[in-house]
Amino acid sequence: MDNLQERIYKEFEGKEIFKQALDNGLDYLNTIFDRNVYPSEEALQGLKNFDEELPEHSTDAKQVLTQLHQYGSPATTATMGGRYFGFVASSVTPIGIAAKNLATFWDQAPAMHVLSPIGCKLEAVVEQWLVNLFNLPKDSCAGFVSGTSTANLCGLAAARYHILKKNNWDVSKKGLRNSPKIRIVTGKQAHATVTKAIGILGLGSDAIEWVDVDQQGRILTESVPELDQNTILILQAGNVNSGAFDNFKELCKKAKAVDAWVHIDGAFGLWAQTVERLKHLTLGMELADSWAVDAHKTLNTPYDNGIVLCANREALISALHMSGSYIVQSDQRDGMLYTPEMSRRARIIELWATLKYLGKSGVDELVHTLYERAKLFADTIRTVDGFNVENDVVFNQVIVRCATDELTEKVLHKIQELRDCWLGGSVWFGKKVMRVSFCSWATTENDITIAVNSFRKALELITSSK
């Protein structure tokens, strides 16, 4: 038997497994818009084929891929199609898939320019593109991370460093024990990733000063307490249920007057700033200090593609910086300065490709179309007896409810069982609701019709069985 190194060389030279993987991928794409949105029971049962002990000896490469495609492909959720409305998990543009595939062959890690000149160059270019697209202060910087969970962590770490530095306290050296107190002010419907980041950073969720919100989940501006220079004010661009936006202009001005730090959690909503017809939602966001956003949501890049943006470059770098005798820094961008990780894939490649492909007008059209689809669905579902829309549809989120919690939950489960579309549930001001998120370029008006019919059918099946 050949040794392992010889076998791997043969796989590289033969290229057959790469061709097989491409054929499998294209076969998958051929069905993506027509298949069940959620895997069938048969497909889910097929996952048992992965319940096996680790083989004692090496397995043939073609056999490995065959197993993945035969049993893995059918058991995927069709988030790339047009009728997945569950979590804000978007589809992917063809250029995004193609660029990610090419990047897979490159296998770059843009921690340092010397490690990936192309990766670091594209990060520098896209950083400037994003600063311009979002109309941020010209010296703002960007870190390219896995998602908004990490982006929120990075933005709040920069805030923590900056505030403590103003108090002559270097948190990187002294830690938090006996450090000056940092106040955290945010709305009662802040996303769970914000609370998680606060906990990881050692600031403590018990220290949060919670502010009441209005019926759309927006912070009540008049209820925000007096702020000071030791405060982090956390705002939302896109409530996770309603899609509502906080009043950035007024709240940021209030914070700036006392030198408080403002962080905006804008996982999917920050992209409203790129749309001429929607930028009223984000008025004043440029006055904040840091922002978190996902490209793999509203922009429809492949997973994973999160971004932290910060107007204070020194604060972000100082909060995340590391050093070592073996590290080779350059006079070019070194990506590790702006993220917690050194080892990370060059996700910037598909982000650059997607932005380059779309251009400003394409981004505008893509994002605005998501809003139009949400409005169409809301307007249509309102005409169906038994369903109520619970929110003002301002971006891509629609909250739907039946007469009671029990009926809402039963209808939701039936819709999921029908598999014509998929959405999740939530709780909105103490009531069970169905949360419908529009985030796929592929969603058509016909997809809306199919989804509404699924809602109607689910309700009829539930009520007729009583």
C-alpha positions as CSV (number, residue, x, y, z in Angstrom):
1,M,0.0,0.0,0.0
2,D,1.3,3.5,-0.9
3,N,2.2,5.7,2.1
4,L,-0.2,8.6,2.9
5,Q,2.0,11.3,1.4
6,E,2.1,9.4,-2.0
7,R,-1.7,8.9,-1.9
8,I,-2.3,12.6,-1.2
9,Y,0.0,13.6,-4.1
10,K,-2.0,11.3,-6.4
11,E,-5.2,13.0,-5.4
12,F,-3.8,16.4,-6.2
13,E,-2.3,15.3,-9.5
14,G,-5.4,13.4,-10.6
15,K,-7.9,16.2,-9.8
16,E,-10.7,13.7,-9.9
17,I,-12.1,14.4,-6.4
18,F,-12.2,18.1,-7.2
19,K,-14.2,17.4,-10.4
20,Q,-16.5,15.1,-8.4
21,A,-17.1,17.7,-5.8
22,L,-17.9,20.3,-8.5
23,D,-20.4,17.9,-10.1
24,N,-22.0,17.1,-6.7
25,G,-22.3,20.8,-6.0
26,L,-23.8,21.6,-9.4
27,D,-26.2,18.7,-8.9
28,Y,-27.3,20.3,-5.6
29,L,-27.8,23.7,-7.1
30,N,-30.0,22.2,-9.9
31,T,-32.7,21.4,-7.3
32,I,-32.2,24.3,-4.8
33,F,-35.2,26.4,-5.8
34,D,-37.7,23.5,-6.2
35,R,-36.9,21.2,-3.2
36,N,-38.6,21.1,0.2
37,V,-37.3,24.0,2.3
38,Y,-36.7,21.6,5.2
39,P,-35.3,18.1,4.7
40,S,-37.8,15.2,4.5
41,E,-38.1,12.6,7.2
42,E,-36.4,10.1,4.9
43,A,-33.4,12.5,4.5
44,L,-33.2,13.1,8.2
45,Q,-33.2,9.3,8.8
46,G,-30.4,9.1,6.2
47,L,-28.1,11.0,8.6
48,K,-27.7,7.7,10.6
49,N,-25.2,6.7,7.9
50,F,-22.8,9.0,9.6
51,D,-23.0,7.2,12.9
52,E,-19.9,5.1,12.7
53,E,-16.6,4.6,14.4
54,L,-13.6,6.4,13.1
55,P,-12.1,4.0,10.5
56,E,-8.9,2.3,11.4
57,H,-7.4,2.9,7.9
58,S,-7.6,5.6,5.3
59,T,-10.8,5.8,3.3
60,D,-10.9,6.3,-0.5
61,A,-11.5,10.0,-1.2
62,K,-14.2,9.4,-3.8
63,Q,-16.1,7.3,-1.3
64,V,-15.9,10.1,1.3
65,L,-17.4,12.6,-1.1
66,T,-20.0,10.1,-2.3
67,Q,-21.2,9.6,1.3
68,L,-21.3,13.4,1.9
69,H,-23.4,14.0,-1.2
70,Q,-25.7,11.0,-1.0
71,Y,-26.7,11.5,2.6
72,G,-25.6,15.1,3.4
73,S,-27.1,17.0,0.5
74,P,-30.7,15.8,1.1
75,A,-30.4,16.7,4.8
76,T,-29.5,20.4,4.2
77,T,-32.0,23.2,4.8
78,A,-32.6,25.1,1.6
79,T,-31.6,28.5,2.9
80,M,-30.2,29.3,-0.6
81,G,-33.7,29.1,-2.1
82,G,-36.4,31.7,-2.0
83,R,-38.8,30.4,0.7
84,Y,-36.6,30.2,3.8
85,F,-37.9,32.9,6.2
86,G,-36.6,31.5,9.5
87,F,-33.5,33.0,11.0
88,V,-32.0,35.8,8.9
89,A,-29.9,33.3,6.9
90,S,-29.7,34.6,3.4
91,S,-29.2,33.0,0.0
92,V,-25.9,33.4,-1.8
93,T,-25.2,35.1,-5.1
94,P,-23.5,32.9,-7.8
95,I,-20.4,35.2,-7.6
96,G,-20.2,34.6,-3.9
97,I,-20.2,30.8,-4.3
98,A,-17.7,31.0,-7.1
99,A,-15.3,33.3,-5.2
100,K,-15.5,31.2,-2.1
101,N,-14.7,28.0,-4.1
102,L,-11.6,29.7,-5.6
103,A,-10.7,31.0,-2.2
104,T,-10.9,27.4,-0.9
105,F,-8.1,26.4,-3.3
106,W,-6.0,29.4,-2.2
107,D,-6.6,28.5,1.5
108,Q,-5.4,31.9,2.8
109,A,-5.3,33.3,6.3
110,P,-4.9,37.1,6.2
111,A,-3.5,37.5,9.7
112,M,-0.4,39.2,8.3
113,H,0.4,40.7,4.9
114,V,3.4,38.4,4.6
115,L,1.0,35.4,5.2
116,S,-1.6,36.5,2.6
117,P,-0.8,39.6,0.5
118,I,-4.0,39.2,-1.5
119,G,-6.1,38.7,1.6
120,C,-4.8,41.8,3.4
121,K,-5.0,43.9,0.2
122,L,-8.7,43.0,-0.2
123,E,-9.4,43.8,3.4
124,A,-7.9,47.2,3.0
125,V,-9.9,47.9,-0.2
126,V,-13.2,46.6,1.3
127,E,-12.6,48.5,4.5
128,Q,-12.7,51.8,2.5
129,W,-15.6,50.6,0.4
130,L,-17.7,49.9,3.5
131,V,-16.7,53.2,5.2
132,N,-18.0,55.0,2.1
133,L,-21.1,52.9,1.7
134,F,-22.1,53.4,5.3
135,N,-21.0,57.1,5.3
136,L,-18.8,56.6,8.3
137,P,-16.0,58.9,9.5
138,K,-13.3,58.6,6.9
139,D,-10.7,57.1,9.3
140,S,-12.9,54.3,10.5
141,C,-11.5,50.8,10.4
142,A,-13.0,47.3,9.8
143,G,-12.3,43.9,11.2
144,F,-13.5,40.9,9.3
145,V,-14.9,38.3,11.7
146,S,-17.3,35.3,11.6
147,G,-20.5,37.2,12.4
148,T,-22.2,39.9,14.4
149,S,-21.8,37.9,17.7
150,T,-18.0,38.4,17.4
151,A,-18.4,41.9,15.9
152,N,-20.4,43.0,18.9
153,L,-17.7,41.6,21.1
154,C,-15.0,43.4,19.3
155,G,-16.8,46.8,19.2
156,L,-17.6,46.6,22.9
157,A,-14.0,45.5,23.7
158,A,-12.9,48.7,21.9
159,A,-15.3,50.7,24.0
160,R,-14.1,49.1,27.2
161,Y,-10.5,49.8,26.4
162,H,-11.2,53.4,25.4
163,I,-13.3,54.3,28.5
164,L,-10.8,52.8,30.9
165,K,-7.9,54.4,29.1
166,K,-9.6,57.8,29.7
167,N,-9.5,56.8,33.4
168,N,-5.8,56.1,33.2
169,W,-6.5,52.3,33.5
170,D,-4.9,49.9,31.0
171,V,-7.3,47.0,31.0
172,S,-4.9,44.9,28.9
173,K,-2.3,45.0,31.7
174,K,-4.3,45.5,34.8
175,G,-7.4,43.6,34.1
176,L,-10.8,44.5,35.5
177,R,-10.2,44.0,39.2
178,N,-10.6,47.3,41.0
179,S,-11.0,49.1,37.6
180,P,-13.3,52.2,37.2
181,K,-16.9,51.2,36.7
182,I,-18.3,51.2,33.2
183,R,-22.0,51.9,32.7
184,I,-23.9,50.0,30.0
185,V,-27.2,51.4,28.8
186,T,-29.4,49.6,26.2
187,G,-33.0,48.8,25.3
188,K,-35.0,45.9,26.8
189,Q,-35.1,44.2,23.4
190,A,-31.3,44.2,22.8
191,H,-30.2,41.1,21.0
192,A,-28.9,38.2,23.1
193,T,-25.5,38.4,21.5
194,V,-25.1,41.9,23.1
195,T,-25.7,40.4,26.6
196,K,-23.4,37.5,25.7
197,A,-20.6,39.9,24.7
198,I,-21.0,42.0,27.9
199,G,-20.7,38.8,29.9
200,I,-17.6,37.6,28.1
201,L,-15.9,41.0,28.5
202,G,-16.4,40.7,32.3
203,L,-18.7,43.8,32.5
204,G,-21.6,41.8,33.8
205,S,-25.1,41.7,32.5
206,D,-26.4,42.6,36.0
207,A,-24.7,46.0,35.4
208,I,-26.9,46.8,32.4
209,E,-29.3,49.8,32.8
210,W,-32.2,48.6,30.8
211,V,-34.4,51.2,29.0
212,D,-38.0,50.7,28.1
213,V,-39.0,50.4,24.4
214,D,-42.0,51.3,22.4
215,Q,-44.5,49.0,20.7
216,Q,-42.0,48.4,17.8
217,G,-39.1,47.6,20.1
218,R,-37.3,50.9,19.8
219,I,-35.7,52.5,22.7
220,L,-37.8,55.2,24.3
221,T,-35.5,58.2,23.8
222,E,-37.0,60.1,26.7
223,S,-36.4,57.1,29.0
224,V,-32.7,57.0,28.4
225,P,-30.9,58.0,31.7
226,E,-28.3,60.7,31.9
227,L,-25.2,59.5,30.3
228,D,-21.5,60.2,31.1
229,Q,-18.1,59.6,29.8
230,N,-17.9,56.2,31.3
231,T,-21.1,55.0,29.5
232,I,-21.5,52.6,26.6
233,L,-24.8,53.2,24.9
234,I,-25.9,50.2,22.8
235,L,-28.4,50.8,20.0
236,Q,-30.1,48.6,17.4
237,A,-30.3,48.9,13.6
238,G,-33.1,46.3,13.0
239,N,-34.9,44.8,15.9
240,V,-34.6,41.0,15.7
241,N,-38.4,40.6,15.6
242,S,-39.9,43.8,14.1
243,G,-36.9,45.2,12.2
244,A,-37.4,48.6,13.9
245,F,-34.5,51.1,14.2
246,D,-33.6,53.2,17.3
247,N,-33.4,57.0,17.0
248,F,-29.7,57.2,16.2
249,K,-29.6,60.9,15.5
250,E,-31.0,62.1,18.8
251,L,-29.4,59.4,21.0
252,C,-26.0,59.7,19.4
253,K,-26.0,63.5,19.9
254,K,-27.0,63.0,23.5
255,A,-24.1,60.6,24.0
256,K,-21.6,62.8,22.2
257,A,-22.4,65.7,24.4
258,V,-20.9,63.9,27.4
259,D,-18.3,61.8,25.5
260,A,-20.1,58.5,25.9
261,W,-19.4,55.6,23.5
262,V,-22.2,54.5,21.2
263,H,-22.2,51.0,19.7
264,I,-24.8,50.0,17.1
265,D,-25.8,46.4,16.7
266,G,-26.8,46.3,13.0
267,A,-26.5,42.6,12.1
268,F,-29.0,42.9,9.1
269,G,-30.4,46.4,9.5
270,L,-27.2,48.5,9.0
271,W,-27.5,47.8,5.3
272,A,-30.5,50.1,5.1
273,Q,-28.0,53.0,5.1
274,T,-26.9,51.8,1.6
275,V,-30.4,52.3,0.1
276,E,-31.5,55.8,-0.9
277,R,-35.1,55.0,-0.2
278,L,-34.4,53.5,3.3
279,K,-31.6,55.5,4.7
280,H,-34.0,57.6,6.7
281,L,-34.0,54.5,9.0
282,T,-30.4,55.0,9.9
283,L,-30.2,58.8,10.1
284,G,-27.4,59.8,12.4
285,M,-25.8,56.3,12.6
286,E,-22.5,57.9,11.5
287,L,-22.3,59.7,14.9
288,A,-21.7,56.4,16.7
289,D,-18.3,55.0,17.6
290,S,-18.6,51.3,16.6
291,W,-20.9,49.2,14.5
292,A,-21.5,45.5,14.0
293,V,-23.0,44.0,10.8
294,D,-23.2,40.8,8.8
295,A,-22.6,40.4,5.1
296,H,-24.0,36.9,5.1
297,K,-27.4,38.2,6.0
298,T,-28.7,41.2,4.0
299,L,-25.8,41.3,1.4
300,N,-26.2,37.6,0.6
301,T,-22.6,36.6,0.8
302,P,-21.7,33.0,1.8
303,Y,-21.2,32.1,5.4
304,D,-19.4,33.3,7.4
305,N,-19.0,37.0,6.9
306,G,-19.3,39.4,9.8
307,I,-17.8,42.9,10.1
308,V,-16.9,45.2,13.1
309,L,-16.4,48.8,12.2
310,C,-14.9,51.3,14.5
311,A,-14.3,55.1,14.2
312,N,-11.5,54.8,16.8
313,R,-8.8,52.7,15.1
314,E,-6.5,52.9,18.1
315,A,-9.1,51.6,20.5
316,L,-10.0,48.6,18.3
317,I,-6.3,47.6,17.7
318,S,-5.4,48.1,21.3
319,A,-8.3,46.0,22.5
320,L,-7.5,43.1,20.2
321,H,-3.7,43.4,19.7
322,M,-1.2,40.7,20.3
323,S,2.5,40.4,19.8
324,G,5.2,37.8,19.5
325,S,8.8,37.5,18.5
326,Y,7.8,35.4,15.4
327,I,5.2,37.8,14.1
328,V,6.1,39.7,11.0
329,Q,4.3,43.0,10.8
330,S,4.5,45.1,7.7
331,D,3.8,48.7,6.5
332,Q,0.7,47.2,4.8
333,R,-2.6,46.1,6.5
334,D,-2.1,43.1,8.9
335,G,-5.6,41.7,9.5
336,M,-4.9,40.2,12.9
337,L,-4.8,43.7,14.4
338,Y,-8.5,44.1,13.9
339,T,-9.8,40.7,15.0
340,P,-9.5,38.4,18.0
341,E,-8.1,35.5,15.9
342,M,-4.9,35.0,14.0
343,S,-6.0,31.8,12.3
344,R,-9.1,32.7,10.2
345,R,-10.0,32.0,6.6
346,A,-9.9,34.8,4.0
347,R,-13.7,35.4,4.0
348,I,-12.9,38.8,2.6
349,I,-12.5,37.2,-0.9
350,E,-16.2,36.5,-1.3
351,L,-17.2,39.8,0.3
352,W,-15.0,41.7,-2.1
353,A,-16.3,39.7,-5.0
354,T,-20.0,40.3,-4.0
355,L,-19.5,44.0,-3.6
356,K,-17.5,44.3,-6.8
357,Y,-20.2,42.4,-8.7
358,L,-23.2,44.3,-7.3
359,G,-21.7,47.8,-7.2
360,K,-23.5,50.6,-5.3
361,S,-26.7,50.4,-7.5
362,G,-26.8,46.6,-7.1
363,V,-26.5,46.8,-3.3
364,D,-29.3,49.4,-3.3
365,E,-31.6,47.2,-5.5
366,L,-30.8,44.0,-3.5
367,V,-31.5,45.5,-0.1
368,H,-34.6,47.4,-1.2
369,T,-36.1,44.4,-2.8
370,L,-36.0,42.5,0.5
371,Y,-38.1,45.4,2.0
372,E,-40.5,45.1,-1.0
373,R,-40.9,41.4,-0.5
374,A,-41.6,41.9,3.2
375,K,-44.2,44.5,2.5
376,L,-45.9,42.3,-0.2
377,F,-46.1,39.4,2.2
378,A,-47.5,41.5,5.0
379,D,-50.1,43.1,2.7
380,T,-51.1,39.7,1.4
381,I,-51.3,37.8,4.7
382,R,-53.5,40.6,6.1
383,T,-56.2,39.6,3.6
384,V,-56.3,36.0,4.9
385,D,-58.8,35.6,7.7
386,G,-57.2,34.4,11.0
387,F,-53.8,36.2,10.6
388,N,-52.7,39.5,12.0
389,V,-49.5,41.4,11.3
390,E,-48.2,42.7,14.6
391,N,-45.5,45.2,13.5
392,D,-45.0,48.2,11.2
393,V,-43.0,46.7,8.4
394,V,-40.1,49.1,7.9
395,F,-37.4,46.8,6.6
396,N,-37.3,43.0,6.2
397,Q,-39.2,41.6,9.2
398,V,-42.8,40.6,9.6
399,I,-44.5,39.4,12.8
400,V,-47.6,37.3,12.3
401,R,-50.0,36.1,14.9
402,C,-53.2,34.1,15.1
403,A,-56.0,34.7,17.7
404,T,-54.3,32.8,20.5
405,D,-50.9,31.6,21.6
406,E,-52.0,28.0,21.3
407,L,-53.3,28.4,17.7
408,T,-50.3,30.5,16.7
409,E,-48.0,27.7,17.8
410,K,-50.0,24.9,16.2
411,V,-50.2,26.8,12.9
412,L,-46.4,27.5,13.0
413,H,-45.6,23.8,13.5
414,K,-48.0,22.8,10.7
415,I,-46.3,25.3,8.3
416,Q,-43.0,23.8,9.2
417,E,-44.3,20.2,8.6
418,L,-45.7,21.2,5.2
419,R,-42.2,22.3,4.2
420,D,-43.3,24.7,1.4
421,C,-41.6,27.4,3.4
422,W,-39.9,27.6,6.7
423,L,-40.1,30.2,9.5
424,G,-39.6,30.3,13.2
425,G,-41.4,31.4,16.3
426,S,-40.7,34.1,18.8
427,V,-42.3,36.0,21.7
428,W,-43.5,39.6,21.1
429,F,-44.5,41.5,24.2
430,G,-45.5,38.3,26.0
431,K,-47.4,36.7,23.1
432,K,-46.4,33.8,20.8
433,V,-45.8,35.0,17.2
434,M,-44.5,33.8,13.9
435,R,-41.3,35.6,12.8
436,V,-41.0,35.9,9.0
437,S,-37.6,37.2,7.8
438,F,-36.9,38.3,4.2
439,C,-33.3,38.1,3.4
440,S,-32.8,36.2,0.1
441,W,-32.2,37.7,-3.3
442,A,-34.0,34.6,-4.7
443,T,-37.4,35.3,-3.1
444,T,-39.9,36.1,-5.9
445,E,-43.5,37.2,-5.8
446,N,-44.5,33.6,-6.6
447,D,-42.6,32.5,-3.5
448,I,-44.7,34.9,-1.5
449,T,-47.9,33.4,-3.0
450,I,-46.7,29.9,-2.1
451,A,-45.8,31.0,1.5
452,V,-49.2,32.7,2.0
453,N,-51.0,29.6,0.7
454,S,-49.0,27.5,3.1
455,F,-50.1,29.7,6.0
456,R,-53.7,29.5,4.8
457,K,-53.5,25.7,4.4
458,A,-51.9,25.2,7.8
459,L,-54.7,27.2,9.6
460,E,-57.4,25.3,7.7
461,L,-55.8,21.9,8.7
462,I,-55.6,22.9,12.3
463,T,-59.1,24.4,12.7
464,S,-60.7,21.5,10.7
465,S,-59.2,18.9,13.0
466,K,-60.9,20.3,16.1
